[in-house]
Amino acid sequence: MASERIKEFIASSLWGKNLTAEQRRRVDNETSELVASAGQTVCHRGVRSEYWYGVVEGLVKVSNVSRSGRPTTLVGIPAGGWIGEGSVLKNEIRPYDVVALRDSRLALVPASTFHWLLSTSLPFNRFLIDQLNARLAQFVIRVEHSRSFHPDRHVAHCLAELFNTALYPGTATTLQISQEEIAFLAGVSRQLANRALRRLEDEKLLQVSYGSIRIINVEALRTFASNPED
């Protein structure tokens, strides 16, 4: 059975608040909890997709490694986000790793519970369609940025996407995130991330402190990120 913290997390999620009392009881009874330390792999590439993951606290990244051994970060998931629905939906082998970038707490909804919700809850289906559409758009834009935009603007985009309300509702304007974590999320070196953050600070888009970044203007950050010019 889920802990009280996990129950509260589910109840406040975009999909959980629309469950019936019966559906909520089953989800609460069958959802488990995982506490992962920084650097720990939450789920491994190449294994069966047994859970749908919700990030209750902390920050995780979705990544894979090419045949040549080059790691690639696909996306970062802050607290409030859910990940892995595509693999669970298709009952497929997980095509990526999920790694905790910092100490994190996750809710694990079993695949059987996930599919039961699909068959019993219309609001859950509506949420899932919106989630998949938002995730697809996120990946398309991220690929475009990584190929066509200056690293400073790519770092800005990776920060701005943490405020995607469809995927990560309730993200605070002060992000508890280190410069090293930003480098991981953006797929750039720490030196490039530091340079980008200095520029963004000079542009008065954010304020950097030890272990955190305060976003001054999210919309201006998005505008900066979407401009291909330097």
C-alpha positions as CSV (number, residue, x, y, z in Angstrom):
1,M,0.0,0.0,0.0
2,A,1.2,3.5,-0.8
3,S,2.5,5.8,1.9
4,E,0.6,8.9,2.9
5,R,3.1,11.0,0.9
6,I,2.5,8.9,-2.2
7,K,-1.3,9.0,-1.7
8,E,-1.2,12.8,-1.5
9,F,1.0,13.0,-4.6
10,I,-1.4,10.8,-6.6
11,A,-4.5,12.7,-5.3
12,S,-3.0,16.0,-6.4
13,S,-1.9,14.9,-9.9
14,L,-3.8,15.9,-13.0
15,W,-5.1,12.3,-13.5
16,G,-5.5,11.3,-9.8
17,K,-7.9,14.1,-8.9
18,N,-10.4,12.8,-11.4
19,L,-10.5,9.2,-10.2
20,T,-13.5,7.7,-8.5
21,A,-13.3,6.6,-4.9
22,E,-13.0,3.0,-6.0
23,Q,-10.3,3.7,-8.5
24,R,-8.4,5.8,-5.9
25,R,-8.5,2.9,-3.4
26,R,-7.1,0.4,-5.9
27,V,-4.3,2.7,-7.1
28,D,-3.4,3.6,-3.5
29,N,-3.3,-0.1,-2.6
30,E,-1.2,-1.2,-5.5
31,T,1.2,1.7,-5.9
32,S,4.7,1.3,-4.3
33,E,7.4,3.8,-3.5
34,L,11.1,3.9,-4.4
35,V,13.7,6.1,-2.8
36,A,16.7,6.5,-5.1
37,S,20.0,8.1,-4.3
38,A,21.8,10.5,-6.7
39,G,23.3,8.5,-9.5
40,Q,21.2,5.4,-9.0
41,T,19.5,3.9,-12.0
42,V,15.8,3.7,-11.3
43,C,15.0,1.4,-14.2
44,H,17.3,-0.1,-16.8
45,R,17.2,-0.2,-20.5
46,G,16.4,-3.6,-21.9
47,V,14.0,-4.8,-19.2
48,R,10.3,-5.3,-19.3
49,S,8.3,-2.2,-18.5
50,E,6.6,-3.2,-15.2
51,Y,5.9,0.3,-13.8
52,W,4.7,3.8,-14.6
53,Y,6.9,6.3,-12.7
54,G,5.9,9.5,-11.0
55,V,8.6,11.8,-9.5
56,V,7.4,12.8,-6.1
57,E,10.6,14.5,-5.0
58,G,13.9,15.2,-6.7
59,L,15.0,15.1,-10.4
60,V,15.6,12.2,-12.8
61,K,16.9,12.0,-16.3
62,V,15.9,9.7,-19.2
63,S,19.0,8.7,-21.1
64,N,20.5,6.0,-23.4
65,V,24.0,5.1,-24.6
66,S,24.9,4.8,-28.3
67,R,26.8,1.8,-29.7
68,S,29.9,3.9,-29.6
69,G,29.4,4.4,-25.8
70,R,28.3,8.0,-26.1
71,P,25.6,8.9,-23.5
72,T,22.6,11.0,-24.5
73,T,20.2,12.7,-22.2
74,L,16.7,12.6,-23.7
75,V,14.8,14.6,-21.1
76,G,14.8,15.6,-17.5
77,I,11.8,14.9,-15.2
78,P,11.3,17.2,-12.2
79,A,9.0,16.6,-9.2
80,G,5.4,16.4,-10.4
81,G,6.2,14.7,-13.7
82,W,5.3,11.2,-14.9
83,I,7.4,9.0,-17.2
84,G,7.3,5.6,-18.9
85,E,3.7,5.5,-20.1
86,G,4.6,4.8,-23.7
87,S,6.5,1.6,-22.8
88,V,3.9,0.4,-20.4
89,L,1.1,1.1,-22.9
90,K,2.9,-1.0,-25.5
91,N,4.1,-3.6,-23.0
92,E,7.5,-3.3,-24.5
93,I,11.1,-3.6,-23.4
94,R,12.3,-0.3,-21.9
95,P,14.4,1.5,-24.6
96,Y,16.2,3.8,-22.1
97,D,17.6,4.2,-18.6
98,V,16.0,6.4,-15.9
99,V,18.6,7.7,-13.6
100,A,18.3,9.9,-10.5
101,L,20.3,13.1,-10.8
102,R,19.8,13.8,-7.1
103,D,18.2,12.0,-4.1
104,S,14.6,11.3,-5.4
105,R,11.4,9.7,-4.3
106,L,9.2,8.0,-6.9
107,A,5.7,6.5,-7.1
108,L,5.6,3.2,-9.0
109,V,2.2,2.4,-10.5
110,P,2.2,-1.3,-11.7
111,A,1.5,-1.9,-15.4
112,S,-1.5,-4.0,-14.5
113,T,-3.0,-1.0,-12.5
114,F,-2.1,1.3,-15.4
115,H,-4.0,-0.9,-17.9
116,W,-7.0,-1.3,-15.5
117,L,-7.3,2.5,-15.4
118,L,-7.2,2.6,-19.2
119,S,-10.2,0.3,-19.3
120,T,-12.2,2.0,-16.5
121,S,-11.4,5.7,-16.5
122,L,-12.3,8.1,-19.3
123,P,-10.5,11.0,-17.6
124,F,-7.4,8.9,-17.3
125,N,-7.5,8.2,-21.0
126,R,-7.9,11.9,-21.7
127,F,-4.9,12.7,-19.5
128,L,-2.8,10.0,-21.2
129,I,-3.5,11.4,-24.7
130,D,-2.6,14.9,-23.6
131,Q,0.6,13.5,-21.9
132,L,1.7,11.6,-25.0
133,N,1.1,14.6,-27.3
134,A,3.0,16.9,-25.0
135,R,5.9,14.5,-24.7
136,L,6.1,14.1,-28.5
137,A,6.2,17.8,-29.0
138,Q,8.9,18.1,-26.3
139,F,11.1,15.6,-28.0
140,V,10.6,17.1,-31.5
141,I,11.6,20.6,-30.2
142,R,14.5,19.2,-28.2
143,V,16.0,17.5,-31.2
144,E,15.7,20.7,-33.3
145,H,17.4,22.6,-30.6
146,S,20.3,20.2,-30.2
147,R,21.0,20.3,-33.9
148,S,20.3,23.8,-34.9
149,F,20.7,26.2,-32.0
150,H,23.6,27.8,-30.1
151,P,24.4,25.9,-26.8
152,D,23.4,29.0,-24.8
153,R,19.9,28.9,-26.3
154,H,19.7,25.1,-25.9
155,V,20.5,25.4,-22.2
156,A,17.8,28.1,-22.0
157,H,15.3,25.7,-23.7
158,C,16.1,22.8,-21.3
159,L,15.4,25.1,-18.4
160,A,12.2,26.5,-19.9
161,E,10.8,23.0,-20.7
162,L,10.8,22.3,-16.9
163,F,7.9,24.7,-16.8
164,N,5.8,22.8,-19.3
165,T,2.5,22.8,-17.4
166,A,1.1,19.9,-19.3
167,L,4.0,17.7,-18.2
168,Y,5.2,19.3,-14.9
169,P,2.5,21.2,-13.2
170,G,3.5,23.3,-10.2
171,T,7.2,23.8,-11.0
172,A,8.5,26.5,-8.6
173,T,10.3,29.5,-10.1
174,T,13.3,28.7,-7.9
175,L,14.7,25.4,-9.2
176,Q,16.8,23.3,-6.8
177,I,19.2,22.3,-9.5
178,S,23.0,22.4,-9.8
179,Q,25.0,23.6,-12.8
180,E,26.3,20.0,-13.2
181,E,22.7,18.7,-13.4
182,I,21.8,21.4,-16.0
183,A,24.8,20.2,-18.1
184,F,23.5,16.6,-17.9
185,L,19.9,17.7,-18.9
186,A,21.1,19.8,-21.8
187,G,23.7,17.3,-23.0
188,V,26.6,19.8,-22.9
189,S,29.8,20.1,-21.0
190,R,29.8,21.7,-17.6
191,Q,31.9,24.6,-19.0
192,L,29.3,25.3,-21.7
193,A,26.5,25.1,-19.2
194,N,28.3,27.6,-16.9
195,R,28.9,30.0,-19.8
196,A,25.3,29.8,-20.9
197,L,24.1,30.5,-17.3
198,R,26.3,33.5,-17.1
199,R,24.9,34.8,-20.3
200,L,21.3,34.2,-19.2
201,E,22.0,35.9,-15.9
202,D,23.4,38.9,-17.9
203,E,20.2,39.0,-19.9
204,K,18.3,39.2,-16.6
205,L,16.4,36.0,-17.3
206,L,17.5,34.1,-14.2
207,Q,19.6,34.4,-11.1
208,V,22.2,31.7,-10.2
209,S,22.8,30.7,-6.6
210,Y,24.7,27.8,-5.1
211,G,22.6,24.7,-5.8
212,S,19.6,26.6,-7.2
213,I,18.5,28.9,-10.0
214,R,15.7,31.4,-9.8
215,I,13.9,32.0,-13.1
216,I,13.0,35.7,-13.3
217,N,10.8,35.6,-16.4
218,V,9.8,32.2,-17.8
219,E,8.2,33.6,-21.0
220,A,11.3,35.7,-21.7
221,L,13.4,32.6,-21.2
222,R,11.3,30.8,-23.8
223,T,11.6,33.6,-26.2
224,F,15.4,33.7,-25.8
225,A,15.6,30.0,-26.4
226,S,13.5,30.0,-29.5
227,N,15.6,32.7,-31.3
228,P,18.2,31.0,-33.5
229,E,20.3,34.1,-33.7
230,D,23.1,35.0,-31.4
